[in-house]
Amino acid sequence: MHLLGIELIFDCLEELSDEDCQRRLWLSDGLSGEVSSFAEAYERLFGDSGLGDALEKGVPQLPGELVRRLSSLRKNLDRVDDNRRPQEIIDDPAMIPVRADAAIILQLLKN
């Protein structure tokens, strides 16, 4: 994973796994300097980090369990309607599996 933006991947996974972090960033007034959104977290994770391209091309050094969890996370993210207010997205039951997948992936990457 040395060609991937690993720090960005960790940051995005932490954001997607933590409801309190989502509330702090996605509901921010921008005065704290920290602001994000569901769409930004998704794009940074699978676009900006290079992870999406790597998964599509196949990354032989990634364990199968990690690839499966990343695929599950992407599918769960795609199930979330992001054409709503941030509070509605955060409170959406569809975010529960997103948070769970992101937390598991973080643990897999840390081990």
PAZAPA-4460 file (N, C-alpha, C; in steps of 0.05 Angstrom, whole numbers, plus 32768, in hexadecimal, padded with zeros to 4 digits):
% residues 111
    n_x    n_y    n_z   ca_x   ca_y   ca_z    c_x    c_y    c_z   seq   type   mol
   8010   7FE8   8000   8000   8000   8000   8011   8019   8000     1      M     A
   802A   8017   7FF9   803C   802E   7FFB   8036   8043   7FE6     2      H     A
   8028   803C   7FD0   8021   8050   7FBC   8007   805E   7FC3     3      L     A
   7FF9   8055   7FD6   7FE0   8061   7FDE   7FE4   8076   7FF3     4      L     A
   7FD2   8088   7FF6   7FD3   809D   800A   7FC9   8091   8025     5      G     A
   7FDA   8082   8032   7FD2   8072   804A   7FC9   8085   8060     6      I     A
   7FD5   809B   8064   7FCC   80AE   8079   7FB0   80B8   8073     7      E     A
   7FAB   80BE   805A   7F91   80C7   8052   7F7C   80B1   8056     8      L     A
   7F84   8099   8050   7F72   8082   8053   7F6B   807F   8071     9      I     A
   7F7F   8080   8082   7F79   807E   809F   7F67   8095   80A8    10      F     A
   7F6D   80AD   80A0   7F5C   80C4   80A8   7F3F   80C0   809F    11      D     A
   7F3B   80B8   8087   7F20   80B4   807C   7F11   809D   808B    12      C     A
   7F20   8088   8090   7F13   8071   809E   7F0C   807A   80BB    13      L     A
   7F1D   8089   80C7   7F17   8093   80E2   7EFE   80A4   80E2    14      E     A
   7EFC   80B6   80CE   7EE4   80C7   80CB   7ECB   80B6   80C6    15      E     A
   7ECD   80A3   80B4   7EB6   8093   80AD   7EAE   807F   80C3    16      L     A
   7EC0   8079   80D5   7EB9   8066   80EA   7EAE   8073   8104    17      S     A
   7EB0   808D   8106   7EAB   809B   811F   7E95   80B0   811C    18      D     A
   7E7E   80AA   8127   7E67   80BC   8126   7E6C   80D7   8132    19      E     A
   7E7B   80D8   8148   7E81   80F2   8155   7E93   8102   8142    20      D     A
   7EA6   80F6   8135   7EB7   8104   8122   7EA6   810E   810B    21      C     A
   7E93   80FF   8102   7E82   8108   80EC   7E72   8120   80F5    22      Q     A
   7E67   8120   810C   7E58   8137   8116   7E6A   8150   8118    23      R     A
   7E82   814C   8122   7E95   8162   8124   7E9D   816E   8109    24      R     A
   7EA2   815D   80F6   7EAC   8166   80DC   7E95   816D   80C8    25      L     A
   7E81   815C   80C7   7E6C   815F   80B3   7E58   8175   80BA    26      W     A
   7E57   817B   80D4   7E44   8190   80DD   7E53   81A9   80E5    27      L     A
   7E6D   81AB   80DE   7E7E   81C1   80E5   7E75   81DB   80D7    28      S     A
   7E78   81F1   80E5   7E72   820B   80D9   7E8B   8216   80CB    29      D     A
   7EA1   8206   80CC   7EB9   820E   80BE   7ECC   8220   80CE    30      G     A
   7EC2   822A   80E4   7ED2   823D   80F4   7EEA   822F   8101    31      L     A
   7EE8   8215   8107   7EFD   8207   8114   7F13   81FF   8100    32      S     A
   7F0E   8203   80E6   7F21   81FC   80D2   7F1E   81DF   80C8    33      G     A
   7F10   81CF   80D7   7F0B   81B3   80D0   7EEF   81B0   80C5    34      E     A
   7EEC   81A6   80AD   7ED2   81A2   80A2   7ED5   818B   808D    35      V     A
   7EC0   817C   808B   7EBF   8166   8078   7EA2   8160   8072    36      S     A
   7E9E   814B   8062   7E83   8142   805C   7E84   8125   8054    37      S     A
   7E6D   8118   8053   7E6C   80FD   804A   7E79   80F9   802F    38      F     A
   7E71   810B   801C   7E7C   8109   8001   7E9A   810D   8000    39      A     A
   7EA4   811F   8010   7EC1   8124   8011   7ED0   810C   801D    40      E     A
   7EC5   8100   8032   7ED2   80E9   803E   7ED3   80D2   802A    41      A     A
   7EBD   80CE   801B   7EBC   80B8   8007   7ED1   80BE   7FF1    42      Y     A
   7ED1   80D6   7FE7   7EE3   80DC   7FD1   7F01   80DB   7FD9    43      E     A
   7F07   80E5   7FF1   7F22   80E3   7FFB   7F2B   80C6   7FFF    44      R     A
   7F19   80B5   8009   7F20   8099   800E   7F25   808A   7FF4    45      L     A
   7F12   808B   7FE2   7F14   807B   7FCA   7F20   8089   7FB2    46      F     A
   7F20   80A4   7FB2   7F2B   80B3   7F9B   7F46   80BE   7FA1    47      G     A
   7F47   80D1   7FB3   7F60   80DF   7FB8   7F77   80CE   7FC2    48      D     A
   7F71   80B9   7FD1   7F85   80A8   7FDD   7F90   8094   7FC9    49      S     A
   7F82   8090   7FB2   7F8A   807C   7F9F   7F7F   8060   7FA5    50      G     A
   7F70   805E   7FBB   7F66   8043   7FC3   7F52   8038   7FAF    51      L     A
   7F40   8048   7FA5   7F2C   803E   7F92   7F39   8032   7F79    52      G     A
   7F4D   8040   7F6D   7F5B   8035   7F56   7F6A   801B   7F5D    53      D     A
   7F76   801B   7F74   7F85   8003   7F7D   7F73   7FEB   7F80    54      A     A
   7F5B   7FEF   7F8B   7F48   7FD9   7F8E   7F3E   7FCF   7F74    55      L     A
   7F39   7FE2   7F61   7F2F   7FDA   7F47   7F44   7FCA   7F37    56      E     A
   7F5E   7FD2   7F3A   7F73   7FC4   7F2C   7F7C   7FAB   7F3A    57      K     A
   7F75   7FA9   7F54   7F7E   7F92   7F63   7F99   7F97   7F70    58      G     A
   7F9A   7F94   7F8A   7FB3   7F99   7F99   7FBB   7F7F   7FA6    59      V     A
   7FCE   7F71   7F9A   7FD5   7F56   7FA4   7FDF   7F56   7FC0    60      P     A
   7FEC   7F6B   7FCA   7FF7   7F6B   7FE5   7FE2   7F70   7FFA    61      Q     A
   7FC9   7F77   7FF3   7FB5   7F7B   8007   7FA8   7F60   800F    62      L     A
   7FA5   7F5B   8028   7F97   7F42   8030   7F7A   7F42   8026    63      P     A
   7F71   7F2A   8020   7F56   7F26   8015   7F41   7F32   8027    64      G     A
   7F44   7F2F   8042   7F30   7F39   8054   7F2E   7F57   8053    65      E     A
   7F45   7F64   804F   7F45   7F82   804D   7F37   7F8A   8033    66      L     A
   7F3C   7F7D   801D   7F2F   7F83   8004   7F11   7F7F   8006    67      V     A
   7F09   7F69   8012   7EEC   7F64   8016   7EDF   7F7A   8027    68      R     A
   7EEC   7F82   803C   7EE1   7F97   804E   7EDF   7FB2   803F    69      R     A
   7EF4   7FB8   8030   7EF4   7FD1   8020   7EDD   7FD1   800C    70      L     A
   7ED9   7FBA   7FFF   7EC3   7FB8   7FEC   7EA8   7FBB   7FFA    71      S     A
   7EA6   7FAF   8011   7E8D   7FB2   8021   7E89   7FCF   8029    72      S     A
   7E9E   7FDC   8031   7E9C   7FF8   8039   7E92   8009   8022    73      L     A
   7E9E   8004   800A   7E96   8014   7FF3   7E78   800F   7FEC    74      R     A
   7E70   7FF6   7FED   7E53   7FF0   7FE8   7E41   7FFE   7FFC    75      K     A
   7E49   7FFD   8015   7E39   800A   802A   7E39   8028   8027    76      N     A
   7E4F   8034   8020   7E4F   8050   801B   7E3D   8058   8004    77      L     A
   7E3C   8047   7FEF   7E2B   804D   7FD8   7E0E   804B   7FDF    78      D     A
   7E07   803E   7FF5   7DEB   803B   7FFD   7DE1   8054   800C    79      R     A
   7DF3   8065   8014   7DEC   807D   8023   7DE5   8093   800F    80      V     A
   7DCD   809F   8012   7DC4   80B5   8001   7DD2   80CE   800C    81      D     A
   7DE4   80D9   7FFC   7DF3   80F0   8005   7DE7   810B   7FFC    82      D     A
   7DCF   810A   7FF0   7DC2   8122   7FE8   7DAF   812C   7FFD    83      N     A
   7DB9   812D   8016   7DAA   8136   802D   7DBC   8147   803F    84      R     A
   7DB0   8152   8053   7DBF   8162   8067   7DD2   814F   8076    85      R     A
   7DE9   8159   807E   7DFC   8148   808C   7DF0   813A   80A5    86      P     A
   7DE0   8147   80B4   7DD4   813B   80CB   7DC3   8122   80C4    87      Q     A
   7DB5   8124   80AD   7DA5   810D   80A4   7DB6   80F6   809B    88      E     A
   7DCD   80FC   808F   7DE0   80E7   8087   7DEB   80D9   80A0    89      I     A
   7DF4   80E9   80B3   7E00   80DE   80CC   7DEC   80CC   80DA    90      I     A
   7DD3   80D4   80DB   7DBE   80C5   80E9   7DB2   80AE   80D9    91      D     A
   7DBA   80AC   80C0   7DAF   8097   80AF   7DB8   807B   80B9    92      D     A
   7DA5   8068   80BD   7DAD   804D   80C5   7DC1   8040   80B1    93      P     A
   7DC1   8049   8098   7DD4   803F   8084   7DF1   8045   808C    94      A     A
   7DF5   8058   809E   7E10   805F   80A7   7E1B   804B   80BB    95      M     A
   7E0A   803B   80C7   7E13   8028   80DB   7E27   8014   80CF    96      I     A
   7E20   8007   80B8   7E34   7FF4   80AD   7E4C   8003   80A1    97      P     A
   7E49   801C   8099   7E60   802B   8090   7E74   802E   80A7    98      V     A
   7E6A   8037   80BE   7E7B   803B   80D5   7E88   8020   80DE    99      R     A
   7E78   800B   80DD   7E83   7FF1   80E6   7E99   7FE8   80D3   100      A     A
   7E94   7FE9   80B8   7EA9   7FE1   80A5   7EC2   7FF2   80A8   101      D     A
   7EBE   800C   80AA   7ED6   801E   80AD   7EE6   8017   80C6   102      A     A
   7ED8   8012   80DC   7EE7   800B   80F5   7EF6   7FF0   80F2   103      A     A
   7EEA   7FDD   80E5   7EF7   7FC3   80E1   7F0F   7FC6   80CF   104      I     A
   7F0C   7FD6   80BA   7F23   7FDA   80A7   7F3A   7FE8   80B6   105      I     A
   7F33   7FFC   80C6   7F48   8009   80D6   7F58   7FF4   80E7   106      L     A
   7F49   7FE3   80F4   7F56   7FCE   8105   7F67   7FBC   80F4   107      Q     A
   7F5D   7FB4   80DD   7F6D   7FA2   80CB   7F86   7FB0   80C2   108      L     A
   7F85   7FCA   80BC   7F9D   7FD8   80B3   7FB1   7FDD   80CA   109      L     A
   7FA7   7FDF   80E2   7FB9   7FE4   80F9   7FC7   7FCA   8102   110      K     A
   7FBB   7FB3   80FB   7FC7   7F9A   8104   7FDB   7F8F   80F0   111      N     A
***
